[in-house]
Amino acid sequence: MRTVEKSYGGCAQRWDAVAAGAPHFANPPTVIVMVGLPARGKTYMSKKLTRYLNWIGMPTKVFNVGEYRREAVKNYSSYDFFKPDNECAVKIRQQCALAALRDVKSYLKDEGGQVAVFDATNTTRERRDMILQFGGENDFKIFFIESVCDDPSVIASNIMEVKVSCPDYRDCNKTDAMLDFQRRIECYKTSYQPLDPDQHDRDLSFIQVIDVGRRFLVNQIQDHIQSKIVYYLMNIHVQPRTIYLCRHGESTDNLEGRLGGDAGLSLRGKQFSSALARFVEEEQQPTGLKVWTSQLCRSIQTAEHLGVPYEQWKALNEIDAGMCEEMTYNEMKEKFPEEFALRDEDKYYYRYPAGESYQDLVQRVEPVIMDLERQENVLVICHQAVMRCLLAYFLDKSAEEMPYLKCPLHTVLKLTPVAYGCKVESISLNVEAVNTHRDRPEEVRWGPGSLIRRNSVTPLTSPESNIKKPRIDDLDEAPIQELPPGPDLSHWNLVCRSSSALTFPQPSSLLLLSPQSSRRSTLTHADSC
């Protein structure tokens, strides 16, 4: 296979000429394997972790073996199906696990996936050894997440909140469902072999989450993805809480339709600030409510009427519009018509000249998400693009949807985690404001743009394929330079510091990268908060 390199604006990306734009990952794909008895929060963690990894740009998908089993056995009768001596049922469950693993292989090898979450009990060493063999045969890294919990109140709560309403118990009353599920757990206990960090499993990569995050045991972390998974799991909790998201009050720049800037509040913006203080008071100011703002004037002024301490975050500042700061859209279109067209074609990956993209913004606000996951009740007063990023995380919205989420001025979004979902209330505070939302142009498709700015070569997902592709139209549009003989770097992504580095004069010239009444509207999102 011929390896080529192409340079844009002093940057270079490494591609296999026959790979049709498929990227080269320095690390092999990862299979996350859940381990633990039923009702220990495995599916909750699976969904939450998948949402996070997708949000930061790692294509991830959950494969829940229970769904395969329900597809194979349409009518669930009782816990007898899970008895270890029920040979017929054991064979069916094994076949379902193998079917799920086949789909994992297809997702990671053919569909551009980078992480797959294998969500099942996986309570025996025999099952886990089979998964390890599967990973070795396909060059997948295996990372185990075991949830260990012996707290009866937590287990009972999980059963009542989630399990009794699952499809297995659709036509069953809650008391009978609770009893049957408890007996199902007893069936698994007879063959449960926990991960053994001292002997049998000492060389495996895993984390044990003990008593819903009271303690953690981490073993043999091997790469960046595994370290991010561990860090994320150590920050989440399941305590009841409420997160309020809102934008600053209307600013004088909003009235003029200007991007960015650091203007103060308009008259109506100040009215919203007062209305927000009344709203918080009417909500009976949730216990220990924290208030976070950006470091921009309009966000700080909005918080001043609340009468509570507030914390300023630079990470919550509005997206940096670079050379387009404080321009109107019409001014941007007139002065930078190509940039205006680029932004319409690809709003998530588009980067303002000397500014930021939504992709950059996600990386900037990731620490905010981590801190939000640690907190209980928080009010975040931020900006339109930042609020879209935060909302996309909590509602599991794609990169395509994120830049067009509606976050109107003078409206509070109240997010409440519920089981595998997130209850969202949109609350208008009855203060008029300009509409700053700009709909996505209908003629624009999600995919590589027809124009490229030379200093913005970024990855992109096309709707025609789940394979990640570069933000270029065609590798044949510009001359392709063959790499001269050099060290074997086939397992690295190469990014050259300058175009002169393409000649490989010195190995040091390369940077090696491893990869109008108070109105509330309510909806419940399907995935976990």
Sequence and secondary structure as in RCSB ss.txt:
>XXXX:A:sequence
MRTVEKSYGGCAQRWDAVAAGAPHFANPPTVIVMVGLPARGKTYMSKKLTRYLNWIGMPTKVFNVGEYRREAVKN
YSSYDFFKPDNECAVKIRQQCALAALRDVKSYLKDEGGQVAVFDATNTTRERRDMILQFGGENDFKIFFIESVCD
DPSVIASNIMEVKVSCPDYRDCNKTDAMLDFQRRIECYKTSYQPLDPDQHDRDLSFIQVIDVGRRFLVNQIQDHI
QSKIVYYLMNIHVQPRTIYLCRHGESTDNLEGRLGGDAGLSLRGKQFSSALARFVEEEQQPTGLKVWTSQLCRSI
QTAEHLGVPYEQWKALNEIDAGMCEEMTYNEMKEKFPEEFALRDEDKYYYRYPAGESYQDLVQRVEPVIMDLERQ
ENVLVICHQAVMRCLLAYFLDKSAEEMPYLKCPLHTVLKLTPVAYGCKVESISLNVEAVNTHRDRPEEVRWGPGS
LIRRNSVTPLTSPESNIKKPRIDDLDEAPIQELPPGPDLSHWNLVCRSSSALTFPQPSSLLLLSPQSSRRSTLTH
ADSC
>XXXX:A:secstr
  EEEEEETTEEEEEETTSTT    SS  EEEEEES TTSSHHHHHHHHHHHHHHTT  EEEEEHHHHHHHH SS
   GGGG TT HHHHHHHHHHHHHHHHHHHHHHHHS  SEEEEES   SHHHHHHHHHHHHHHT EEEEEEEE  
 HHHHHHHHHHTGGGSGGGTTS HHHHHHHHHHHHHHHHTT     TTTTTTTS EEEEETTTTEEEEE   SHH
HHHHHHHHTT   S   EEEEE   BHHHHHTB S    B HHHHHHHHHHHHHHHHTT  TT EEEE SSHHHH
HHHGGG S EEE GGGS    GGGTT BHHHHHHH HHHHHHHHH TTT   TTS  HHHHHHHHHHHHHHHHH 
SSEEEEE HHHHHHHHHHHHT  TTTGGG    TTEEEEEEEETTEEEEEEEE S           TT  SS  S
   TT   EEE TT SSEEES S GGGS  EE  S    TTSEEEESSGGGGG S GGGEEEE    S EEEEEE
SS  
